[in-house]
Amino acid sequence: MHMHGIVMVMSSTTPPDEHIQATGISWQARTWAMLITLCIVLFLDGLDVSMIGVALPSIGKELDLSTSTLQWLVSGYVLGYGGLLLVGGRTADLLGRRRVFLIALAVFAVASLAGGLVSTGPLLILTRFVKGLAAAFTAPTGLSIITTNFAEGPARNKALSIYTVFGAGGYSSGLIFGGLMTNVGWRWTFLLPVPVALIALAAAIVLVPRDRPAEEGGHDLWGALLSAAPMLLLVYTVVQAPTHGWASVRTIGSFALVAVLFAAFVLVEQRVKHPLVRLGILRKPTLARASLAIIAIAGSYFSWQFLVTLYLQDTLGWSPIHLAMALLPVGLMVTASAFVSGRLVDRFGTGRIIAVTMAVMAVGYFAFLRIDTAPSYWTMLLPAVVLIGVGWIGFPAINIQATSGIDDEEQGLAAGVLQTSMQVGSAIVLAITTAIVASAPSGDASPQAVLDGFRPGLIFAGAVAIAGAVIALLGLVQRRQEPGEDVELDVDLSEELAA
């Protein structure tokens, strides 16, 4: 859809039915301010995930925490985030996006402050879990605020490109900020987001448009419980499986219980008058392909970065800052995608962009296999890092594809499905990667032996990226018409030729 005119976004005091969606691509200052506010919150979510990783050794030393306890500082966040995303997205649709966003952001700020002040492992893990819960509401709600205030087409594509880049940029920037803050003191990795979150909260109160809760939909308590319970248990089981063993009775029994809970959830949603999740939305091809693509890009990258961090930092002795600077090109490519992704999608469609960028990303993973025990940054690391960074240029296209053609009242649900796929899917891919690496002989701790043990995991990451590219290609082969895909491509090319 190409719609032109002056862009307006209602103020927080404007009646919801009177606001005008941002339909052009030349926006007013208030439109930009609202978008940047939402972007900053998503940036904090990404920053929080990666920044804590750099601080773990310092936290463990000061608080005398075991490795298994430290793991829960990361896993606790993922548990809350991945487990409640579906509930978070749908709650925003039912109770009002602005209200849910503001409350969740305030909780995130308070939990961040508490994390910087507590001095025991269990309390620290609890603050991480609460922050994950808050992010499970802010992430899909922020996305649905954008998709309901920017008309589908170039305006929404541009907004989503910028928005998703901030999320990925937050993760890549967390390595650098984490290194800097840890040098001052690990508590600053918890305290740094507090003033930023409070400023964003004040801005959101003014800038985010008021909206009415859904007139129908009820509150499907059983649906909420039966969606959260299996997601929480699934993430917990995946995180704990490497410790207890994938074939252990405990792990198999836990997966079986997850299946039973999911079956109960489907049964309830098929019978309740106003379901939490309309199961029909899961059959939408664009959302299904986007969900698989986001698992591929996030799962492969997080697995690759996990292994690279262990090898370069723990085995070869690189400092956190040295490692962060080595991976900086990925962050720069993520930032660059904000300026090009929207235009690329308008011209070529989401499927083509996802397929090409994922294929290039896979080439980067396999190029990294050339690394040795004394790697040259310029000839070994940098080429692979740049190719992997290209994959993130397709990240905004995944979000655009997922929300194309979705009704406004289900935008939060679609966002929740996509974000849940990313969090839970990437956790599963990382757990499998860890299991593959753990199965290698561990008697020799030499750099070469460690590298040899990591290679199967690196190959698996590349295979996951290839799978993402293949899925995107299959979607193109099916020749299904999507908003922003083949039809719009033909219109754009015709207009350009006419001009």
N, C-alpha and C positions, 0 to 999 in steps of 0.2 A: 504494500500500500504506500503510495506516494501522496502525502498530503502536505500542503504548504500553508503558510500563514504565520502570524505572530504567535509565539509560544507563551503560554501562561500556566502557572501552577497556583492553585488556590492557597490562600493563607490559612493558618490554623484556625481562623475564626470564620472562614467561609463555609456556608452550608455545603454538605458533600455533593448534592445533586447539581450544584451550580459551577463546579470547577471544570476547567477546560483542560483536556489532556494535552501534554506536550507532543505536538504532531510534526513540527518541523525539525530541522537540524540546526537552526540558529536560535539558541535559547536565551531567555532573559537571565539576569544575574541570580534571581531567586531560584530559578530552575537548576542552575549550576550549583548553587549553595546547598539545595536539598540533596542533589545527587552526590556531591562531595562528602556531605555529612554521612550518608549511608555507606559510601565507599570507605570512609575512615573506620567505621564500626567493623566492616568486614575485614579491613586491613588488620585491626586489632585481633580478630579471631585467628587469622593466619599467623600473625606475629607471635601470639601466645603459644601456638603449637610448637614452633621451631625454637623460640628463644629459650624455653625451659631445657631443651636438650643440651645446650652448651653449659648450662649452670649445674647440671646433675652432679658431676664430680665434687664441686664445691659444697653443694647442699649435703651430699652424703658424708663428706668429711666433717663438716661443722655439727651436723645433727646425729652423726654416728648411725647412719641408715645403711641397711644391707642393699645389695644390688637388686634383689627381688622387691624390696620396698620402694627403691628409687624408680623402678619400672612403673609403679602405680601412679607416680606423678605425671607420667605421660598417659598411661592407660586409663586412669581415672577420668581425665579430660575427655578422651575418646569415648569412654563408656557413657558419660552423660550426654555428649554431643551426638554420637551416632544413635543412641537409644531413644532419644526424644525428638528427633528431627521431624518425623511424620506427625507427631502430636503438635509440635511447634508450628508447623506450616498450616495445619488445619485449624488450630486454635486461633490463629490470626484471621483466617477467613470468617470464623464464627463469632469471635468476640470483638473484632475490630483490629486492623493492622497497626494503627498508630498506638493504641493503648497497649497492645502486647509488646510492641517494639520498645516503648519507653520503659515499661516495667522491667523487661528482660535486660535492657542496657543498664538500668540502675543496679540490678542485682549483680551484673558482671563487674561493675565498678566497686561495689562493696566487697565482693569475693576477692577481687584483686588486692584491695587494701588489706583484707584479713590475711591473705597469703604472705604479704610482706611483713606481717607482725607476729604470726604464730611461731612457735619454736619446737613443735613436736611433729613427728612424721605423720601420724594419723590425722591431725588437724590440717596439715599442709595438703594431704591427699583429699580431704574433705573439701577444702577450698577449690581445688582443681576440679573436682566432680561438679561442684555448684557452678563454676565458670563454664564447664561443658554444657550443663543444663541451660544456662543463660544463652550461650551461643546457639544452642539448638532452636531457640526461639528467634534470636536476632537475625540469623543468617537467612532462613527461608522467608521471614517476614520482610526483611529489607529487600529481597529479590522481588517479592510480590508487590511491594509498594512501588517499585520501579515499573513492573510490567502492567500495573493498573493505572499509572500516571503518564506513561509514554506509549503512544499509539503503535500498534504492530507495524513493522516496516523499518525504514532507515533510522527514524528517531529512537525506537526501542533498541535496534541493533547497536547504535552508537552508545546509548546509555549502558546496555549490558556489557558491551566490550570494555568500557571504562570500569564498570563495577567489578567484573570478574578479574580484571587485571590487578585491582587493588588487593583482592583476596590472595591471589597467587604471589603478588609482590610482597604481601605481608609475611608469607611463609619464607620466601627467599631472603627478605631483609632481616628476619628473626635471627639468622645465623650471625650476621654482623652486629646487630644490636645486642644479642646475647653475649657475644664475645666482649664487647665494650662494657656492658653493665656488669658482667661477672668479674671483670678486672677491678671494678669499684667495690662490688659486694653482691652476692647472689640475690639478696633481697630486692635489689633494684630491678631485677627482671620481673618481679611481681608488682612493684610500685610504679614502674614506668607507665603502664597503661592507665593508671588511675586518673591523672589529670586530663589525659586525652579523652578518656571515656566520659568524664564529667563535662568537658567542653562540648563533646558531640551530643550529650544528653540535652544540654541547654539549647544547642542549635536545633536539635530535632523537635523540641517542644514548640519552637517557633515555626519551623520550616515544613515539617511533615504534615500533609493534609489530613484533616479529620475525615473519617469514614464511618459509615454505619455498619454495625454487625449484621451478619446475614439474617434476613427476616425469617428464614426457615433453616432448620438444620439440627435443632435440639442440641444436646450435649453428650450423647452417646458415651456414657461413662465406661461401659464394658468395652466398647471399641477402643477407647483411649488406653485402658489397662492392658488389653490383649494385643495392642500394637506396641506399647512400650516394653512390656515384659519379655517377649521373645527377642526384640532387638537388643535390649540390655543383656539378656542371657547369651545371645549369639556373640556379641562383642566380647563379653567376659570369657566365654568358652574359647574363642579364637586366641585371645591374649594369653590364656592360661595353658592352652594345649601344648606348646613347646615344653613347658615345665613338667606337666603330668604325663605327656606322651599322647600323640594323636590316636593311638590304638588302645589307650587305657580305658577301663570300664567307666571311669569318671567322665572322660571326654566324650565317649560314644553315647553314654546315658544323657549327658547334657545336650548333645546335638539332637537326640531323639526327643527330649522334652521341648526343645526349640521348635521342632517340626509339629508336635502336638499343639503347642500354643499358637503357632501360625495357622494351623487348621481350624482351631477354635475361633481365631480372629476372622478368618474368611467366612466361617459359618455364621457368626454374629453379624458381620457386615452385609451378608446376603439377606438377612431377615429383619434387621432394624429399619424403621421407617426413614430415619435421616442418618445414614452411616457417616462415621468419621472419615472414612476413605471410600469414595465411589470406585469400586474395583474396576469398572469399565475404563477408567483413565489409564490403568496399567496396560491396556491393550492398544493404546495409541502408539503407532509405530515410531513416530518422531521421539516421544518421551522414552520409549524402550531402548532405541538405539543410542540416544544421548546418555542414558543411564549406564549402558555398557561401555560407551566411549569414555565417560568420566572415571569409571573404575579402571580402565586400561591406562589412561594418562596419569592418574594420581597413584595408582598401585605400583606401576612400573617405576615412576620417578622416586617415590618415597622409598621403595626397596633399593633402588640404585644409590640414592643419597645415603641411606643407612649403611650400606656396605662400603661406600667411598669414605664416609666419615670414620668408620672403624679402622679401615686400612690406612688411610693417610694420617689420621690423628693418633690412633692408639698404636699402630704397628710401625709406621715410619716416623712418628714423633712430630708431626706438624702441629703448630699452635692453632687454637680456634680461629684467630684472626687470619692466619695464613690460609686455612681451609676456606673460610668465608670469602676471602678475596679470590681464591681459585675458582669458586663457584659463582662469583659475581656476574659473569656474562649471562647466566640463566636469568637472574633478576633483571638485568638490563633488557633482555629479549622480552621478558614478560611486560615490562614497562612499554617497550616499543609497540607491542601488540595493541595497546590502547589506541594508537594512532592509525593502525592499518587494518585491524581485524574487521571492524564494521564495514569499511569500504570493500574489503575482500568478500565478505559475506553478501553484500548487496550485488556484487558482480558475479560471483561464482556459486553462491549458495552454500549452506552449512555443510552438506555431505561431502562435497569436494574438498573443502578446506580441512575438515577433520581427517579425511582419508590421507591426504598428502602430508599434513603435518605429523600425523602419527607414524607414517612410514619413515619420514626423515628422522623422527625421534628414535625409532628402532635402529636405524643405521648408526645413530650416535652411541647407543648402548653397545652395539657390536664393535664399533670402532674403539670403545674404551677397553676392550679385551686385549688391546696391544700393550697395555700398561705393564711396566716391569717394577723391579724393586728400587730403581733409581730413576723415576719417571721425569722426562723433560716436559715442562709445562707447555711450552710453545708447540712442540711437535706431537705429543701424546695426549695431554689433557685438554688443551684448549679446543682443538678441532672437535673432539667428542662432546665437550660441554656446549659448544655453539650449536651443534646438530641437535642435541637434546633440548636446548633452549627453543629451537624452532617449533618443537612439539607444543609448547605453551602458547604459541601464536594462535593455535586452533582452539584453545580453551574457551574463549568467549563464544565461539561458534557453537560449542556444545550447549551452553546455557541458552543461546538463542534458539537452537533447534528444540530443546526440551520444552520451552514455553510457547512455541509457535502454535497458534490455533487453539490455545486453551482459553476457556471462558474466564472472565475476570474473577468470578466467585470461586474458581478452583486454581488460581495462580499460586496461592500459598501451598496448596496440596502438591501441585506439580513441582514447585521448588523444594518442598520437603522430600519428595520421592528422589529427586536428583541429588540433593545433598546427602540423603541417607545412603544412596548408592555409593557416593564418593567415600564417605566415612567408613561404612561397614565393608564395602568392597576393597578399599585400599588396605584396611586392617587385615582382611583375609589374605590378600596378595602378599603383604609384608610378612604375615605369619608363615605362609608357605615358603617364602624366600628364606626366612630364618630357619625353618625346618630343613630345607635343602642344604643350607650351609652347615647346620649343626650335624648333619649326617656324615660330613667329611671327617677323615681321621684327624685327631687333634693332638697327637703325640709330639709333633714337631711345631715349635712356635716361631720358627724363622720366618722372615718376611715372604720368602718364596713359597713356603708351605701354606702360610695364611692366604696368600694370593691365589694359589691353586685351589684352596678350599672355597674361596669366594667366587671363582669363575662360574660354576654351575648356577649360582644365584644370579649373577650378572646376565647369563644366557637366558634364564627364566624371565628376567625383567624385559629383555628384548623381545622374547616370545609374546609376552603380554601386550606389548606395544603393537606388535604385528597383528595380533588378534583384534585389537581396536581398529586398526586400519582396514582389515578385512571386513569387519562388521559394517563399517561406514561404506565400503565399496558395495557390499551386498544390498544396502539400502538404495544405492544409486541404480543398481541393476534392476531392482524391482520396479523402477520408474514410477514410484508413488509421488504424486504432486503434493508438495508441502508449501505453506506460506514461507516466502523467502527462499524457495529452492528453485526448481526448474522454471516455473512460470515467471517468477520475478526476474530470473536471469535473462529470459528472452526479452522481457520488457526493458530491462536496463540496457541490454546490448542494442536493442532497436532504437532507444532514445539516444544512445551515445552515437550510433551511426548517423542518425538523422541530424544530430547537432554538428 
